[in-house]
Amino acid sequence: MGCSYKKTALLVGATGLVGSILLEQMLADDYYQEVIVLTRKPISLQHIKLSQHIIDFENLEAYAHLIKANDVYCCLGTTIRKAKTKEQFYQVDFVYPTEIAKIAKFNGASHFSIVTAMGACKSSTFYYNRVKGEVEEAIEHLQFKSTHIIRPSLLLGERSEFRLGEEIGKVIAKGLEFMMVGGLKKYRPIEAKAVAVAMYQLGKDACKLQGGFKIFESSFLQTIYDEERFAQFATSQAS
């Protein structure tokens, strides 16, 4: 599949912090002719390019005919606290993404992009990071023509639900940000918008990046976002 024609995108996790902004990016741009969203409950956003489907993630095979697009973006994710149990957390952060990826690959998708987390590692002693590492490995084994692993550090932005641990982490991280230079720069907190914009731009540039399995960490995502903002500013000044 080339990059020169109108394509379709599939987005899961469109109601989350990154996913909601990513959806806005997709609908505002003309790169995709159709954006398919799979969700548990209706979203109020309406657009001529938007195809919204309410599904049961516990029975993804029943919706296989809907999991079909050129490019797939996965922003699914929860916390163990919100999920209540490790088992349910595993369902949301590992089972759902991998099942969607398998079906999408079978249906002809060439690009898969997923948000995981800084520190993702299948051998981590931290359960959260271990599951994120496991889902990265599972997606890699599917061998999409192009796979992007998006690893943001602590996300900044207004969530629909309050996460105490995350809010405490933000305060601490912002206070220590001046120390995060050089190799530590990737650990700086990052705005959800920066992640969404970078994820989308990298997705559009997937063919130019020559495919394969690629990991993009927070500092690189921030650079992509800053470059995109500068380009938009330059264009507005020239017009």
N, C-alpha and C positions, 0 to 999 in steps of 0.2 A: 504493500500500500504506500502510495506517495504522499506528499504534503501539499500538492497543488490544487486539490479539489475540496469542495465542501464536505465536511465529515460530521459524524454524530458522536456525542459524548454521553457517557453514563456516569451519574454521580450518586454515590450513597453516602449518607451522613450530611445531607444538605441542611439539617436544622442545627448543626453544631457550630461552634465558634469559628472554625476555619471554613467548614463546608458552606455555611450561609453566605460568606463573603465570596467564596469561589463561585458559587452559583450566580451571584450578581455580576461577576466578571465575565462569565460565559455568556450570559444573556445580553450584556451591553456590547459585546464584541460580535463581529460577523464571521469569526473563524469557523464556528460550528453552525450547521444549518438546523440541527435539532439537539436539544439537551434533555436527556431522559433522567428523571429523578425517581428513585425508589425510596419509600419512606413508610413508617408505621402509621402516621396520621397526616392528614392534609396540611399543606402549607398554604398560606394566604396569597403568596406571590403568584401572579398570572403574567404570561407572556406568550406571544405567538409561537416562539421556538420551544417552549417548555411543554414536555409531556410528563405528567405526574402520575405515578402508580402507587397505590396503597397496597402493601404486601405484608405477609407474615414471614419474618426472617427465619422462623423455625422450620419453614417448609419451602425453602428456596427453589427446590427442583420443580415445584408446581408453577413457578414463574420464570422458568428457563427461557421461554420465548420472549420475555421482556429484557432479559440480561444480554442485550445484543447491541453493540456499538463499536465504532473504530477505536475509541479511546475510553478508558475507564479510570475514574478518580474515586478513591476510597478515603473518606474522612471519618469513618466509624471509630468510635472509641468511648470508653467510659472509665470509671474508677472502681476499685474494689468496694469502696464505701457505698457508692451509688448502686452498684450491682448487687450488693448484699453478701454475695458469696464469691469465692474464687472460681467456682464452676461457671457461674453466670458471667463473670468478667471474661473468662476464657471463651465463652460462646460469642460474646460481642467483639472481642479484640483479636481472636484467632479464627474461630470456626466460620463466622459470617464472612469476613474478608476472603478467606481461602476458598470457600465454596463459591462465592461470587466470581472470584478470579478463575476458578476451574471452568465454570459455566461460560463465562465471557470468552475465555480462550477457545473453548470448543466451538463457540458461535462466531469465531473469526476476529476477535479483538486483537489488535497489534500492540497497543500501548496500555500499560497499567501503572498508575501512580498511587502511592499510599502514604498517608501520614502515620509515622510510628512515634519515636521519641528519642531524644538525646540519651545515650547510654544503653540503647537497645542491644542486647547480647544474649544469645541462647544459653550461655553458660553462667549468666549473672546469678548471684545469690539473692537478688531482689526479684520477687515474683513478677512484678509489673514489667521490669526491663527484660526478664527472661521470656515472657510471652511475646513482647514486641520483637525480640530477636528471633523467636521461633516463627512468627508470621512472616518476617522478612525472608527467612530461609525457604519457607514453603512457597512463597510467591516467586522467589528466584528459580526454584526447581521447575516451575511451569514454563520457563523460557519464552516469555513474550518477546516479540521483536525488540521492544523497548520497555524497560522497567525502571521506574524512578522511586527511590526510597527517600521520603522527606522526613528529616529528623530535626524538628525544632527543639529548642531549649524551652524554658518555662514560658508559656504563652500569656501574653497580655491582652486584655479585652474584656468586654462585658458579657459574661455567660448568663444563660437563662436561669441557671441554678447556682447557689452559693457553695463554694468549695473552701472550707476553712483552711485546710492544709496548703492549698494553692495560694490563697491570699497571704498567708504568713510567708510563704516562699517568695512571693513577689516582693514584699517589703524587704526581706533579707537580701535578695538578689539585686534589687535596685540600689541598696546601700553599698553593696560590694562591687558594683558594676565598674567603677573606676580602676579596680585592680585586675579586671578581666581583659588583658591585652595579650598580644602574641597568640600562643597556642590556646590560651584560655578564652579568647574572644568568642569562640563558639558557644560558650556557656552563658553569655549575656541573655537576659530575657528578650523576647522578640514579640512584636505586635502580631496578632492573628492575621491582620490585613497583609502584613509583609509576607507571611507564609503563604497565604492564599494567592497573592499576586505572583510570587516567585514560582509556586507550584504550577500555576496556569501558564506562565511564560515558558517554563521548562517543558511543559506538556506540548505546547505549540512548536517548540524547537526540537522536539524529540528526534525527528528525522535528521536535522542538522547535527545533532549530537552523536550521530552514527549508531544509535541503538545500543543494545546491551543492557547490563545491569549496573545502575549507577546510584550511589548514595550521596545525598546533598544535605550537609549539616547547616546549622543555624547561621553561622557567620556568612556562608556562601549565599544562603537564602536572603539575608539582609542586603548583601551586595547587589543581587539581582533586583531587589525591590528598589534600592536607591538608584540604580541605573535606569530603571523603568520610570521612576518619578522624574529624574533629570531629563529623560527623553521627552516626556510629556510636557515638561516646563519649556524646553527648548522649542518644541513644536508650537506651543501656545504663543510664545514670544515672536516667532517668525510669521505667524498668521496675522 
